[in-house]
């Protein structure tokens, strides 16, 4: 299934106003939105969409012009949502920046209360002082976007609400499935007599679960509680989690979005960080940076040191376009070459999250494989060995800004 946005011809201010909610995933309010375009008008193509809360933070636009240059943006459309005193200073600031960079402003609009005003048109015949009434229902854009599976929620709060954990019987069912999965896994650890062989088996099982789940959601299905709980648990193994994000090729992104969006609501809290980080990765790669930002915030709220979420947050803070990721995306074979064969230490993050006695289990398993494995297990357990629980220098990761990043 193709995940590239449909080609939508924006031929009027109403078309642009109708398209923005689908490009960012919700109807904006008190916001500044910039559409970056490339090519010769009138046949230019939108390359990125940026959104900020208003009023702008003092450093909100620090990386704005560099990202326009990086994406070869030749002209922009500016849209401010809200009252004039809130919107106009921000629009003026952005216009000054882009014009100083020799980037043209194709249009600059303010929308509020069902009317829009143009900052670039002074003709009262088409742009009266009281604004122009508009109705997005008169545009074909909403129907076209909906036909291609794009969604525009009522507001940003509604998008945040779509990530809220499930409750009631749904939560009870997932909690019980997770308990059962944990009990089974601890039993398997206790019965293990060859630690590295056991690691190979668990990694292979986890990778198979990832691919089965993506296929299931790609076909419109859904994992039951048992399979969902066991997949979420397996993602604690870094190699299994990395299999998921390296398999996010363009034609499978919608399946990944559906899978991780569903599981981030169902997963038990202790297993949330990798699931929410994978949703953040899929959303960012798909260009839905508002959703990516929210998912990563969920991951970091559960584990402030979870490095995958920290690094993705850094990418969003720097407005790094997701296609830059695609240029560097490793393949599963690259992971195998870089990480080597599975061994017992790979399982320590899993043990750490399923039981307080992780070190005891690790040592118990490893001693059955000989003194060298036991020494490795003890050292690794003492260090809480996992490359995703040893975050980079926090000073290298800027704090998230009140913006939703870049979308293709």
Phi, psi and omega in degrees: 000125181292140180248357178291140182299148178295154176284119181240123180278115180258101189250003182205163175304324180295320177299317180296314180296328178287330185279326188306313181302329180281332178287328181254352174096355180199164179281119185283153173216144182046055187221157169243128180238135177238125171261122178262127184239155178224152181103177183273132175289147007268013185255036179282166183234135178288128181253330180206158176230129180236143178222140175230149169290150174249144359290157182291141170292158186299329182252016187298327186258013184301323184255010187294305183295317178303323180290328176296316178296317183299326182264009179056040179286130181257334177203161186228158169242127181254136179224121176250136182244116179139187181290155183306311181300335178276319189274314190303315179301322180291317178298317179299320180296315180291319178301318180297319180295311185289322179292325175294337178266009180063036173249130187281148172260105182289325179197150175220119186236152167238131180242135181194131175060035178080010177233158173229153177233143177257133175275350184254347182249129180248005181280117182291344179291326180248342182228074184294154181302329181280001180089169181248124175296141177215157179221114183296342178294342178281351179262152177277352186299312181302318180294318180296316180296316179297320179301327181265015173083010178279147186232140174235102179286162185302323181197180182294327179298324179294322177295317177299321180296335180290350178257000183295142180299148176292161182227178174066219184296326179297316178293319180298318180296318180290323179296317180293321178296323179292317177303315181296318180296319179295316180299316179297318183293318178297322176298320179293321177298316182294329182274351186291138176235357177222098190299314183291322176296320177298318178299317179300318180295314183295320179295316179298317178298316181296316179298319178297322178297320179301310184292322178297318181295316179298317178298320181298312182286331175296332179268007179087011181268192183206141178288142171284173186300320183296310180294323179296315181297319183288326175293313180300322178292318182296332181292349173293339174278119189302320181296325178291314178301318182292331174301322182294312185283332177285346178266009181278063175284161189306315185288349180249008186295322181296324177294317178297317179300314181296317182297305187285331175294321178292313185288331180294337176274333187262333188297145173290146190307322184296337181257011186291318190307310180293324180295313180293325178294322177293323174297317177301317179298312182297317181294316179296315180296331179276350180094003180267078190282337174296313178296319179301315180299317180294317180296318180292325175298322177297316181298315183286333175294326179281325180212095183300343181258013184286111194291326179300316179293322179296317182291322177293323176298321177298318179298317178295318181298328178271007180055037180289122180295143183295338179292341174295328177293316182302328180293337185245007186295118177286162174261161177307324179296326177294321178297316180299319180293319183287323187265341182078185182289151178299145175213174190304322183298336177298335186271353184298321176300323177295312178300321182299324185270339182265342185202143179292339183263036185304314182298320180296316180296317182300313180295319181299317179293315186293324182297337177287347181255005176113165185299320182296316179296323180295318179297317178299318182295315182297314179297317182292321179295319180298327181270002187050054192299120171186128180289352176257006173242018177235080191291160176292173178306118182303332180293342180275352183250108182290152178293143179301143177260167180278067177211165185251013171081199187247137178233141181288000000 
